[in-house]
Amino acid sequence: MVAYKGIINFEASVPLFEEVKAKSENATCTLTLKTGEIKSSVFIRDFHFKIALMEQHFNENYMESGNYPKASFKGIIEGFNLNIIGNLPKEFRLKGTLKLHGKSKKINTIAILRKLNNGLEITTDFNVNTKDFNIKIPEILSMKVAETVNIQTVFLVQ
């Protein structure tokens, strides 16, 4: 099963400051039904912000998308069985490796799956730390950009 237009949101906002939030609607995801293996990827330049300058700084200064153009995840949905998933959300443990900014980090989170008329929806919501991926936030902006980044994904695999 494959999704070509998955959504990934991330937020690194700090209260009382301008939101640091972006979205990509071009992430891909594949799910192997026999094993529960899942792979996803997104081009960093596909993340869009409300403010163009913020997007430029994100690509050039933080993510260095010219050098590290893509983020990817490869893992397993533990206990995956298509026959036990219905139209009500069901939680599964998701374990794998997130590769971002030239670094890899183990991720252990919850994936919520549910059947829809046109496929299988897979959603996640987890946090990562910028330091784990060697993403440097300039001292002058450290009060305005959170080190802990929330990542939410939504894939409809068909």
C-alpha positions, 0 to 999 in steps of 0.5 A: 500500500502506498500514499503519495500525498501524505501530510507532515506538520511540524511545530517548534513554537514558543509561547508569546512568540510568532509561531514556528510551524510548517506543513508538507502535503507531498510526503510519501509512505509505503506499508507492507501488509505482510510484515507491517514494515513502513517507510516514509520520506519527505523533501525538506523544501516541501515544507511551507510556512506562512512567512516566506522569510521563515521558510528561507531561514529554515531551508538555508540556516537550520535544515541546510536542505541543499546538503540534506534534501530529504527526511526519511523514516523506516520502521515496523508497526508492531502487531500489525494485522489488517484483519483487526483494523476497522473504522474505529481508530486502533493504536499500535506501537511504531518503532523505527529510525528517523533520518534527518539532517544527516543523523539517525535517531530511534523513534518509539511512538504510537501509530493510530490506524483506521480503515476508510472507504478509500484506504488505510489511514495512519497517523502519528504524533511525536516529538524530536529534539533538534540537538539529536539531529545536530540542528543548531538554533542561533543563540539570538533565536533560542528564545523564539524557537523550541528545541523540542519539535512536535511532528504529526503525520497523516498518510492514507495508504491505498 
